[in-house]
Amino acid sequence: MKALLLSVLLTLSPLVADAGMTSGDINISLTILPTCQVNAAHTGTSVTCASRTMSLPHISEKLLTSVPGISVGSKLVTVEW
């Protein structure tokens, strides 16, 4: 059984070596968006971005329940674009 497995592995090993020697191009682009600042205040959360052309994010706030290790009145703020 070991000899059979070894022979199969040795047979497939040139395929792995060929895959490492192939070359090609990948057409990708990277867009870096301007930074935004999240302002979390007691009155509400707002987002200020350097570019006014960006779409406004969806902001949701959820008051966290009393859990050991989380202070009372803590909230989870989620900002989604």
N, C-alpha and C positions, 0 to 999 in steps of 0.2 A: 504494500500500500504506500509506504514511504517512497519507494522508487518510482511509482506511478505519479505521485504528486510532484516529486522532484523533476521528472521528465516533462510534465506539463508546464511547470514554472520555467524551466530552461527553454522550452519551445516558445513561450510567450515573451520572454525577456527581450528579444530583438525588437518587438513591437513597441515596448516602452522606450527603448533607446532611440528608435526612429522618431517618436513623438517629441522627444526633447531636442531633436536636431532640425525640426521644421521651423519655418519662419513665416511671418505674415504681418499684416497691418490691422489694427483695430481703430476704426474711426469713431472717436469720442470727443466730446467737448466738455469743458468745465466752466460753469457760470458762477461767479462769486457775487453774492448779493450784498448790498450795503448792510452794515450792522444796525440793529434795532435795540432800543433800550426799553425794558419792561419796568414800569413804575407801579409798585404794589403799595397802595396807601389804604388807610382805614375806610376811606370813602369809596374805593373801588380800584380796579387795576386798569392801567392804560399802557399803550405801546406807542413809542415815538420812534419813527424810522428816519434815517438820513435822507432817503429818497422818497418824495411824495408820490412817485409813480407806482409804487408797490401797492398791491391790494391790502386792505386792512385785515388783520387776523381776527379769528373768532376766539374770544376770551371767555372761559368758563371758570367759575369759582365754586368750590364745595367746602363747606365747613366740616372739618374732620371730627369724628366722634371721639369721646373720651377713651383713649387707649394709653396704657402705661408707656411712658417714654415720649409721648406727644403732649405738649403743653395745651392747656385749655384755651380755646379760641383760635387754634391754628386752622388754616385753610389751605386747600390744594388749589393752585391756580394753573390752568392749562391754557397755553397759547398755541393755536394751530393756524397755519397758513394754507 
